[in-house]
């Protein structure tokens, strides 16, 4: 599971004052927010019920922090004009990319291929101070937009080891999987420099009011009197994309992942390892009809601090408690998780006690609410618009999107858009082929279902950890391709069937519970996706691929072949 490379997509939350006394650790939570309020910008809770900003001096609004569906927007972000010639409609650029933090990566690739590209970003086009995590094989993708010397000049930290752990019963090391942290600030600065030096244009600190589709162009209204016209618009605005929200309307999310965490000083300097996924406890009963299975991830940073996250997979049930309760559990459980790697926690001290003595110093705090939809990747309702990355939902419901997903699809996106401009491909029916059905991504929904705990669920508290131990025991006894592809969020038919077969042999008595948890509908859908993934794998490896040719028909054929490759994981290489 590619769960480290999501940091660019988190929208930071700073709350310096809370009126809630509902949780035992509310005072400590407030202290963490107070300690990090200077370093953390005001922002929006990612893809949550509400899009109001919470900042210093504002109280925690439990309605905002609840995990339920977003209210429908009243003003459409995208509109269509039937006039062939309207003001500002003549295309100035080939492509306008909305969202610059990762959009600049795609923009640099397109600009290097000879397209004229404009990037619009409401903030600054710069990387965060928070490290991004990447595997050695993913670094190769950066060579499309950076020189070897530039890549080597980016500050980085190599982890001594990356591990997964489930209770105290099983620990595995994952060499080469998301084993490097790199500086986003330095990386994005270098990519932006390459982009602008080759003629690319950046509009930063510029809010987009909306997009108008005309017969001749797409017109982006940025601020009150700035209009940017292009042949195509690329939505790279992440989980909270207003275009995605407009298309999905009141669609209920099929899954939710809540993530909270801190970047802090105070951990033992000799502790240089990273945790990809660790579960110290079985399913936790909140006593309100809600139960959660918590997971940890943690890694050292270039600046010497350590980032530590607590996350959980849920369904989108409006009865669920708020995000503050996850923070409460984070504060309560962190000392137990880090007791071997922090002197104060090892002595049995609480987070508040360690903050009092200065041995735990939060520099940043993070809160993310990420909703995922089975109806993904998203299909556009409008001509001339393409959705990529998190905005499209191309990542699995187990990952938090991100940098790795963008790098994986970078070449595919770049080929498709470059050819679309060349062949004048602008209709939604054609452009939606870029976000066609990916059966290997669809397969991961059964994993999400088995790792989340619905409201009023009564399954055995040990079920999820037991399932994960079985899967990883089978996975890690297989060859490198099997466990690396799984942990980098790429599902392939052979490795998938091998892991499931071995897990069944290891613990056949857990299978009836799994089938009950998943349910017949989900199981039937999953079997269909596995069949289609196997078919895609055969089609991509066979000699019956459609002729590419030229024109729009050739463009369509190439997109179909790409779907076969990426939808079966045949794009993945160690």
Secondary structure, DSSP 8 states (H G I E B T S, - for coil): ---STTGGG------------SSTTHHHHHHHHHHHTTTS--EE-TT-S---EE-TT----HHHHS-------SS-SEEE---SS-TT-S--EEEEEE--TTHHHHHHHHHHTT--EEEE-SS-S---SS-EEE-HHHHGGGGGTS-HHHHHHS-EEE-S-EEEEETTTEEEE-TTSS-EEE-HHHHHHHHHHHHHHTT-EEE-S--EEEEEE-SS-EEEEETTTEEEEEEEEEE---TT-HHHHHHHTT---SEEEEEEEEEEE-S-TT---EEEEEE-S--EE-SSS-EE-EEEEEEE-TTS-EEEEEEEEE---TTS--HHHHHHHHHHHHHHHTTTT-HHHHTT--HHHHHHHTS-EEEEEEEEEEEE-SS-S---SSTTEEE-GGGGT-S-TTS---HHHHHHHHHHHHHHHHHHHHHT---HHHHGGGG---HHHHHHHHHHHHHS--TT----TTHHHHHHHHHHHHHHTS-HHHHHHHHTT---HHHHHHHHHHHHHH-GGGHHHHHHHH-HHHHHHHHHHHHHHHHHHHHHHSS------SHHHHHHHHHHHHHHHHHTTTT---
